Amino acid sequence: KCSDDLTIAKKEFLAVELATDINIDKNTLWYNKILLEGNPTHSSCETISLNSFVRSVRVFVSYLNKYNIIDLNWKNETELEEIKSNLKFIFLELWNVIQSKWPKLFNSNNNNNIIQGNIGVSSLNKYIIMQMKGLESNSYSIEEFNSLVKKWIVNLNVDETPWLKGNEFSIFSSESGCNIIAKNLLNLYEN
């Protein structure tokens, strides 16, 4: 049990570290998007709370570990920094592909969509995890994984319309709603 608690704590720690790192990195599309305390409001530039981000990314980290893409067993600060760096690279590559797929959702003043909010982050993470569950191998390099992710996003037969506020995906706000969106995305995937 103690080992499981430690693993959960490590996933949570890595998710928080990722959130704080990308939130202050001006070179990412996550710069100032994660509200570190409280919840985003209509007037704030942040799109997701730290709590929502961590809850979703923690599960993503779990699957990255399960498929041997990142390791949760670091022995020293150097290994930890490498894991954090790899996680950031994987996460930002995923979101660069998402941005390439639906560029209109990332225009500087575009505050009329849900892609970087809880609904978008959670459902896209769940979609990637659903794709991972269908993989034949249980071990992938970061490069192999990023290549798969690119295919999984690029080959989605859906434009940005469902991601706009007031449209199809925005009516879901619960965990089960994000599962429905992820399943919809899986059905819209064309190999």
Accessible surface in RSA format (square Angstrom, percent):
REM  Atomic radii and reference values for relative SASA: ProtOr
REM  Chains: A
REM  Algorithm: Lee & Richards
REM  Probe-radius: 1.40
REM  Slices: 20
REM RES _ NUM      All-atoms   Total-Side   Main-Chain    Non-polar    All polar
REM                ABS   REL    ABS   REL    ABS   REL    ABS   REL    ABS   REL
RES LYS A   1   183.72  89.6 140.17  86.0  43.56 103.7 106.68  96.0  77.04  82.1
RES CYS A   2   106.01  80.2  98.59 110.0   7.42  17.4  39.42  99.9  66.59  71.8
RES SER A   3    79.19  66.9  70.67  94.3   8.52  19.6  44.97  95.8  34.22  47.9
RES ASP A   4    86.38  60.5  84.65  84.3   1.73   4.1  15.16  35.7  71.22  71.0
RES ASP A   5    68.61  48.1  62.64  62.3   5.97  14.1  27.47  64.6  41.15  41.0
RES LEU A   6   101.54  56.6  97.85  70.0   3.69   9.3 101.07  71.0   0.48   1.3
RES THR A   7    46.15  32.8  45.83  46.5   0.32   0.8  24.19  32.5  21.96  33.2
RES ILE A   8    87.42  49.7  87.42  65.1   0.00   0.0  87.42  63.0   0.00   0.0
RES ALA A   9    54.18  49.8  44.02  67.9  10.16  23.1  50.83  71.6   3.34   8.9
RES LYS A  10    32.93  16.1  31.56  19.4   1.37   3.3  19.24  17.3  13.69  14.6
RES LYS A  11    34.33  16.7  34.33  21.1   0.00   0.0   5.58   5.0  28.75  30.6
RES GLU A  12    65.42  37.6  65.42  49.5   0.00   0.0  20.09  38.9  45.33  37.0
RES PHE A  13    78.77  39.4  72.91  45.2   5.86  15.2  78.40  47.5   0.37   1.1
RES LEU A  14     0.50   0.3   0.01   0.0   0.49   1.2   0.01   0.0   0.49   1.3
RES ALA A  15     0.00   0.0   0.00   0.0   0.00   0.0   0.00   0.0   0.00   0.0
RES VAL A  16    47.95  31.6  47.95  43.4   0.00   0.0  47.95  41.7   0.00   0.0
RES GLU A  17    48.20  27.7  46.00  34.8   2.20   5.2   2.59   5.0  45.61  37.2
RES LEU A  18     6.09   3.4   1.16   0.8   4.93  12.4   5.72   4.0   0.37   1.0
RES ALA A  19     0.00   0.0   0.00   0.0   0.00   0.0   0.00   0.0   0.00   0.0
RES THR A  20    47.69  33.9  47.49  48.1   0.20   0.5  37.21  50.0  10.48  15.8
RES ASP A  21    56.12  39.3  53.01  52.8   3.12   7.4  17.68  41.6  38.44  38.3
RES ILE A  22     0.00   0.0   0.00   0.0   0.00   0.0   0.00   0.0   0.00   0.0
RES ASN A  23     9.87   6.8   9.87   9.5   0.00   0.0   0.00   0.0   9.87   9.5
RES ILE A  24   126.19  71.8 108.95  81.2  17.24  41.6 109.93  79.2  16.26  44.1
RES ASP A  25    30.46  21.3  24.07  24.0   6.39  15.1  12.29  28.9  18.17  18.1
RES LYS A  26   157.12  76.6 131.02  80.4  26.10  62.1  74.01  66.6  83.11  88.5
RES ASN A  27   144.68  99.8 107.54 103.9  37.14  89.4  32.53  78.3 112.15 108.4
RES THR A  28    16.95  12.1   2.28   2.3  14.67  35.0   9.32  12.5   7.63  11.5
RES LEU A  29    34.08  19.0  14.91  10.7  19.18  48.2  26.24  18.4   7.84  21.1
RES TRP A  30     0.00   0.0   0.00   0.0   0.00   0.0   0.00   0.0   0.00   0.0
RES TYR A  31    77.48  36.2  70.51  40.1   6.96  18.1  46.76  35.1  30.71  37.9
RES ASN A  32    65.66  45.3  64.22  62.1   1.43   3.5   9.60  23.1  56.06  54.2
RES LYS A  33    53.42  26.1  53.42  32.8   0.00   0.0  19.39  17.5  34.03  36.2
RES ILE A  34     1.88   1.1   0.00   0.0   1.88   4.5   0.00   0.0   1.88   5.1
RES LEU A  35    38.87  21.6  38.23  27.4   0.64   1.6  38.69  27.2   0.18   0.5
RES LEU A  36    76.51  42.6  62.11  44.4  14.41  36.2  62.17  43.7  14.35  38.6
RES GLU A  37   151.21  86.8 135.30 102.4  15.92  37.9  54.81 106.0  96.40  78.7
RES GLY A  38    56.94  70.2   0.00   N/A  56.94  70.2  38.15 104.7  18.79  42.1
RES ASN A  39   111.19  76.7  97.66  94.4  13.54  32.6  24.87  59.9  86.32  83.4
RES PRO A  40    42.48  31.0  21.48  19.6  21.00  76.3  21.51  17.8  20.97 130.3
RES THR A  41    87.52  62.3  72.24  73.2  15.29  36.4  75.92 102.0  11.60  17.5
RES HIS A  42   174.02  95.1 153.56 106.7  20.46  52.3 115.19 118.7  58.83  68.5
RES SER A  43   111.80  94.5  71.09  94.9  40.71  93.8  55.68 118.6  56.12  78.6
RES SER A  44    29.22  24.7  17.06  22.8  12.16  28.0  25.33  53.9   3.90   5.5
RES CYS A  45    78.67  59.5  62.97  70.2  15.70  36.9  46.91 118.8  31.76  34.2
RES GLU A  46    39.08  22.4  34.15  25.8   4.93  11.7   0.68   1.3  38.40  31.4
RES THR A  47    38.22  27.2  21.25  21.5  16.97  40.4  26.02  34.9  12.20  18.4
RES ILE A  48     2.62   1.5   0.28   0.2   2.34   5.6   2.62   1.9   0.00   0.0
RES SER A  49     5.36   4.5   3.77   5.0   1.59   3.7   2.39   5.1   2.97   4.2
RES LEU A  50    37.47  20.9  37.08  26.5   0.39   1.0  37.08  26.0   0.39   1.0
RES ASN A  51    96.37  66.5  90.02  87.0   6.35  15.3  30.05  72.3  66.32  64.1
RES SER A  52    16.16  13.7  15.66  20.9   0.50   1.2   0.31   0.7  15.85  22.2
RES PHE A  53     0.00   0.0   0.00   0.0   0.00   0.0   0.00   0.0   0.00   0.0
RES VAL A  54     7.79   5.1   7.79   7.1   0.00   0.0   7.79   6.8   0.00   0.0
RES ARG A  55   101.27  42.5  97.03  49.5   4.24  10.1  49.59  67.8  51.69  31.3
RES SER A  56    12.64  10.7   2.79   3.7   9.85  22.7  10.12  21.5   2.52   3.5
RES VAL A  57     0.00   0.0   0.00   0.0   0.00   0.0   0.00   0.0   0.00   0.0
RES ARG A  58    64.67  27.2  64.67  33.0   0.00   0.0   8.16  11.1  56.52  34.3
RES VAL A  59    70.07  46.1  68.31  61.8   1.76   4.2  70.07  60.9   0.00   0.0
RES PHE A  60     0.08   0.0   0.08   0.0   0.00   0.0   0.08   0.0   0.00   0.0
RES VAL A  61     0.00   0.0   0.00   0.0   0.00   0.0   0.00   0.0   0.00   0.0
RES SER A  62    29.08  24.6  26.72  35.7   2.36   5.4   5.28  11.3  23.80  33.3
RES TYR A  63    35.43  16.5  35.31  20.1   0.11   0.3  13.21   9.9  22.22  27.4
RES LEU A  64     0.00   0.0   0.00   0.0   0.00   0.0   0.00   0.0   0.00   0.0
RES ASN A  65    41.57  28.7  37.64  36.4   3.93   9.5   0.03   0.1  41.54  40.2
RES LYS A  66   125.77  61.4 105.46  64.7  20.32  48.4  74.92  67.4  50.86  54.2
RES TYR A  67    16.96   7.9  16.96   9.6   0.00   0.0   5.65   4.2  11.31  13.9
RES ASN A  68    89.16  61.5  67.07  64.8  22.09  53.2  17.18  41.4  71.97  69.6
RES ILE A  69    11.29   6.4   0.00   0.0  11.29  27.2   0.25   0.2  11.04  30.0
RES ILE A  70     8.25   4.7   0.50   0.4   7.75  18.7   7.64   5.5   0.61   1.7
RES ASP A  71    73.99  51.8  69.70  69.4   4.29  10.1  32.56  76.6  41.43  41.3
RES LEU A  72     4.84   2.7   4.84   3.5   0.00   0.0   4.84   3.4   0.00   0.0
RES ASN A  73    93.92  64.8  91.19  88.1   2.72   6.6  24.36  58.6  69.55  67.2
RES TRP A  74    54.15  21.7  36.75  17.8  17.40  40.9  18.61   9.9  35.54  57.7
RES LYS A  75   170.87  83.4 133.25  81.8  37.62  89.6 108.53  97.7  62.35  66.4
RES ASN A  76    77.18  53.2  65.90  63.7  11.28  27.2  39.01  93.9  38.17  36.9
RES GLU A  77   114.81  65.9 107.46  81.3   7.35  17.5  58.48 113.1  56.33  46.0
RES THR A  78   105.95  75.4  99.30 100.7   6.64  15.8  69.03  92.7  36.92  55.8
RES GLU A  79    58.69  33.7  57.60  43.6   1.09   2.6  27.45  53.1  31.24  25.5
RES LEU A  80    16.00   8.9  16.00  11.4   0.00   0.0  16.00  11.2   0.00   0.0
RES GLU A  81    77.34  44.4  74.36  56.3   2.98   7.1  41.15  79.6  36.19  29.6
RES GLU A  82   107.32  61.6 101.14  76.5   6.18  14.7  33.69  65.2  73.63  60.1
RES ILE A  83    15.11   8.6  15.08  11.2   0.03   0.1  15.11  10.9   0.00   0.0
RES LYS A  84    47.53  23.2  42.63  26.2   4.89  11.6  25.49  22.9  22.04  23.5
RES SER A  85    68.66  58.0  59.13  78.9   9.53  22.0  29.23  62.2  39.44  55.3
RES ASN A  86    40.23  27.7  40.04  38.7   0.18   0.4   0.18   0.4  40.04  38.7
RES LEU A  87     1.30   0.7   1.30   0.9   0.00   0.0   1.30   0.9   0.00   0.0
RES LYS A  88    40.52  19.8  40.52  24.9   0.00   0.0  20.41  18.4  20.11  21.4
RES PHE A  89    99.83  49.9  94.71  58.7   5.11  13.3  99.43  60.3   0.40   1.1
RES ILE A  90     0.55   0.3   0.39   0.3   0.16   0.4   0.39   0.3   0.16   0.4
RES PHE A  91     0.00   0.0   0.00   0.0   0.00   0.0   0.00   0.0   0.00   0.0
RES LEU A  92    28.92  16.1  28.80  20.6   0.11   0.3  28.80  20.2   0.11   0.3
RES GLU A  93    59.77  34.3  59.59  45.1   0.18   0.4   3.50   6.8  56.27  45.9
RES LEU A  94     1.63   0.9   1.12   0.8   0.51   1.3   1.26   0.9   0.37   1.0
RES TRP A  95     0.86   0.3   0.86   0.4   0.00   0.0   0.68   0.4   0.17   0.3
RES ASN A  96    69.02  47.6  66.95  64.7   2.07   5.0  21.38  51.4  47.65  46.1
RES VAL A  97    18.55  12.2  16.57  15.0   1.98   4.8  18.49  16.1   0.06   0.2
RES ILE A  98     0.00   0.0   0.00   0.0   0.00   0.0   0.00   0.0   0.00   0.0
RES GLN A  99    61.83  34.6  61.59  45.0   0.24   0.6  10.25  21.8  51.58  39.1
RES SER A 100    87.15  73.6  59.99  80.1  27.16  62.6  37.27  79.4  49.88  69.9
RES LYS A 101    55.84  27.2  34.26  21.0  21.58  51.4  16.25  14.6  39.59  42.2
RES TRP A 102     0.85   0.3   0.85   0.4   0.00   0.0   0.85   0.5   0.00   0.0
RES PRO A 103    75.12  54.7  71.78  65.4   3.34  12.1  72.12  59.5   3.00  18.7
RES LYS A 104   129.10  63.0 128.19  78.7   0.90   2.2  81.00  72.9  48.09  51.2
RES LEU A 105     4.76   2.7   0.37   0.3   4.39  11.0   0.37   0.3   4.39  11.8
RES PHE A 106    30.36  15.2   4.58   2.8  25.78  67.1   9.96   6.0  20.40  58.4
RES ASN A 107    90.49  62.4  79.60  76.9  10.89  26.2  24.98  60.1  65.51  63.3
RES SER A 108   114.97  97.1  70.93  94.7  44.04 101.4  57.14 121.7  57.83  81.0
RES ASN A 109   136.30  94.0 107.27 103.7  29.03  69.9  42.98 103.4  93.32  90.2
RES ASN A 110    40.73  28.1  17.41  16.8  23.32  56.2  11.17  26.9  29.56  28.6
RES ASN A 111    80.35  55.4  71.81  69.4   8.55  20.6  31.29  75.3  49.06  47.4
RES ASN A 112    78.44  54.1  75.85  73.3   2.59   6.2  35.51  85.5  42.93  41.5
RES ASN A 113    19.52  13.5   7.54   7.3  11.98  28.8   0.00   0.0  19.52  18.9
RES ILE A 114    19.00  10.8  15.58  11.6   3.42   8.2  19.00  13.7   0.00   0.0
RES ILE A 115     0.65   0.4   0.65   0.5   0.00   0.0   0.65   0.5   0.00   0.0
RES GLN A 116    14.19   7.9  12.79   9.3   1.40   3.3   2.59   5.5  11.60   8.8
RES GLY A 117    10.60  13.1   0.00   N/A  10.60  13.1   9.67  26.5   0.93   2.1
RES ASN A 118    46.67  32.2  41.43  40.0   5.24  12.6  17.74  42.7  28.93  28.0
RES ILE A 119    21.84  12.4  21.27  15.8   0.56   1.4  21.27  15.3   0.56   1.5
RES GLY A 120     0.00   0.0   0.00   N/A   0.00   0.0   0.00   0.0   0.00   0.0
RES VAL A 121     0.13   0.1   0.07   0.1   0.06   0.1   0.09   0.1   0.05   0.1
RES SER A 122     5.66   4.8   5.32   7.1   0.34   0.8   1.49   3.2   4.17   5.8
RES SER A 123     0.00   0.0   0.00   0.0   0.00   0.0   0.00   0.0   0.00   0.0
RES LEU A 124     0.32   0.2   0.32   0.2   0.00   0.0   0.32   0.2   0.00   0.0
RES ASN A 125     2.10   1.4   2.10   2.0   0.00   0.0   1.59   3.8   0.50   0.5
RES LYS A 126    42.01  20.5  40.44  24.8   1.57   3.7  17.71  15.9  24.30  25.9
RES TYR A 127     0.00   0.0   0.00   0.0   0.00   0.0   0.00   0.0   0.00   0.0
RES ILE A 128     0.00   0.0   0.00   0.0   0.00   0.0   0.00   0.0   0.00   0.0
RES ILE A 129    10.41   5.9  10.41   7.8   0.00   0.0  10.41   7.5   0.00   0.0
RES MET A 130    39.64  20.5  30.39  20.1   9.24  22.0  30.30  25.8   9.33  12.4
RES GLN A 131    21.07  11.8  17.14  12.5   3.93   9.4   1.31   2.8  19.76  15.0
RES MET A 132     0.00   0.0   0.00   0.0   0.00   0.0   0.00   0.0   0.00   0.0
RES LYS A 133   124.07  60.5  96.47  59.2  27.60  65.7  48.31  43.5  75.77  80.7
RES GLY A 134    64.86  80.0   0.00   N/A  64.86  80.0  37.80 103.7  27.06  60.6
RES LEU A 135    33.35  18.6  15.69  11.2  17.66  44.4  16.43  11.5  16.92  45.5
RES GLU A 136   181.24 104.1 140.73 106.5  40.51  96.5  60.73 117.5 120.51  98.4
RES SER A 137    50.79  42.9  40.03  53.4  10.76  24.8  35.29  75.2  15.50  21.7
RES ASN A 138   103.43  71.3 101.56  98.1   1.86   4.5  25.17  60.6  78.25  75.6
RES SER A 139    59.94  50.7  48.43  64.6  11.51  26.5  23.21  49.4  36.73  51.5
RES TYR A 140    32.38  15.1  27.11  15.4   5.27  13.7  22.97  17.3   9.41  11.6
RES SER A 141    50.76  42.9  36.38  48.5  14.39  33.1  44.31  94.3   6.46   9.0
RES ILE A 142    26.35  15.0  23.96  17.9   2.39   5.8  23.96  17.3   2.39   6.5
RES GLU A 143   124.56  71.5 116.22  87.9   8.35  19.9  68.90 133.3  55.66  45.4
RES GLU A 144    93.51  53.7  86.36  65.3   7.15  17.0  37.78  73.1  55.72  45.5
RES PHE A 145     0.20   0.1   0.20   0.1   0.00   0.0   0.20   0.1   0.00   0.0
RES ASN A 146    21.58  14.9  16.99  16.4   4.58  11.0  14.97  36.0   6.61   6.4
RES SER A 147    71.99  60.8  60.95  81.3  11.04  25.4  29.46  62.7  42.54  59.6
RES LEU A 148    34.70  19.3  33.86  24.2   0.84   2.1  34.70  24.4   0.00   0.0
RES VAL A 149     2.35   1.5   2.35   2.1   0.00   0.0   2.35   2.0   0.00   0.0
RES LYS A 150   117.99  57.6 117.99  72.4   0.00   0.0  61.08  55.0  56.91  60.6
RES LYS A 151    80.90  39.5  74.57  45.8   6.33  15.1  46.81  42.1  34.09  36.3
RES TRP A 152     8.23   3.3   8.23   4.0   0.00   0.0   0.54   0.3   7.69  12.5
RES ILE A 153     0.00   0.0   0.00   0.0   0.00   0.0   0.00   0.0   0.00   0.0
RES VAL A 154    73.76  48.5  65.43  59.2   8.33  20.1  65.45  56.9   8.31  22.6
RES ASN A 155    50.53  34.8  42.45  41.0   8.08  19.5   8.00  19.3  42.53  41.1
RES LEU A 156     2.25   1.3   0.00   0.0   2.25   5.7   0.00   0.0   2.25   6.1
RES ASN A 157    90.82  62.6  76.33  73.8  14.49  34.9   7.84  18.9  82.98  80.2
RES VAL A 158    22.12  14.6   8.86   8.0  13.26  32.0  17.35  15.1   4.77  12.9
RES ASP A 159    80.42  56.3  69.63  69.3  10.79  25.5  34.11  80.3  46.32  46.2
RES GLU A 160    31.93  18.3  31.93  24.2   0.00   0.0   5.02   9.7  26.91  22.0
RES THR A 161    64.84  46.1  64.84  65.7   0.00   0.0  48.44  65.1  16.40  24.8
RES PRO A 162    12.56   9.2  11.30  10.3   1.27   4.6  12.56  10.4   0.00   0.0
RES TRP A 163     0.00   0.0   0.00   0.0   0.00   0.0   0.00   0.0   0.00   0.0
RES LEU A 164    47.38  26.4  47.38  33.9   0.00   0.0  47.38  33.3   0.00   0.0
RES LYS A 165   100.76  49.2  81.56  50.0  19.20  45.7  61.31  55.2  39.45  42.0
RES GLY A 166    68.91  85.0   0.00   N/A  68.91  85.0  37.05 101.7  31.86  71.4
RES ASN A 167    49.05  33.8  43.04  41.6   6.01  14.5  12.13  29.2  36.92  35.7
RES GLU A 168    94.94  54.5  81.77  61.9  13.17  31.4  40.99  79.3  53.95  44.0
RES PHE A 169     0.99   0.5   0.99   0.6   0.00   0.0   0.99   0.6   0.00   0.0
RES SER A 170    27.84  23.5  10.03  13.4  17.81  41.0   7.44  15.8  20.40  28.6
RES ILE A 171   130.84  74.5  96.23  71.7  34.62  83.4 103.83  74.8  27.02  73.3
RES PHE A 172    42.29  21.2  39.42  24.4   2.87   7.5  42.29  25.6   0.00   0.0
RES SER A 173    84.77  71.6  69.43  92.7  15.34  35.3  35.08  74.7  49.69  69.6
RES SER A 174    60.53  51.1  49.71  66.3  10.82  24.9  50.71 108.0   9.81  13.7
RES GLU A 175   100.95  58.0  92.96  70.3   7.99  19.0  54.80 106.0  46.15  37.7
RES SER A 176    70.28  59.4  66.84  89.2   3.44   7.9  44.51  94.8  25.77  36.1
RES GLY A 177     2.42   3.0   0.00   N/A   2.42   3.0   2.40   6.6   0.02   0.0
RES CYS A 178     0.97   0.7   0.97   1.1   0.00   0.0   0.00   0.0   0.97   1.0
RES ASN A 179    48.88  33.7  48.88  47.2   0.00   0.0   7.25  17.5  41.63  40.2
RES ILE A 180    79.12  45.0  78.22  58.3   0.90   2.2  79.02  56.9   0.10   0.3
RES ILE A 181     0.00   0.0   0.00   0.0   0.00   0.0   0.00   0.0   0.00   0.0
RES ALA A 182     0.00   0.0   0.00   0.0   0.00   0.0   0.00   0.0   0.00   0.0
RES LYS A 183   116.34  56.8 115.75  71.0   0.59   1.4  68.16  61.4  48.18  51.3
RES ASN A 184    43.67  30.1  42.06  40.6   1.60   3.9   8.01  19.3  35.65  34.5
RES LEU A 185     0.00   0.0   0.00   0.0   0.00   0.0   0.00   0.0   0.00   0.0
RES LEU A 186    65.98  36.7  56.92  40.7   9.07  22.8  56.92  40.0   9.06  24.4
RES ASN A 187   123.66  85.3  91.32  88.3  32.34  77.9  29.01  69.8  94.64  91.5
RES LEU A 188    61.04  34.0  58.48  41.8   2.57   6.4  61.04  42.9   0.00   0.0
RES TYR A 189    38.96  18.2  21.74  12.4  17.21  44.8  21.05  15.8  17.90  22.1
RES GLU A 190   102.24  58.7  93.91  71.0   8.33  19.8  40.65  78.6  61.58  50.3
RES ASN A 191   148.04 102.1  87.14  84.2  60.90 146.7  41.01  98.7 107.04 103.5
END  Absolute sums over single chains surface
CHAIN  1 A     9867.6       8291.4       1576.2       5091.4       4776.2
END  Absolute sums over all chains
TOTAL          9867.6       8291.4       1576.2       5091.4       4776.2
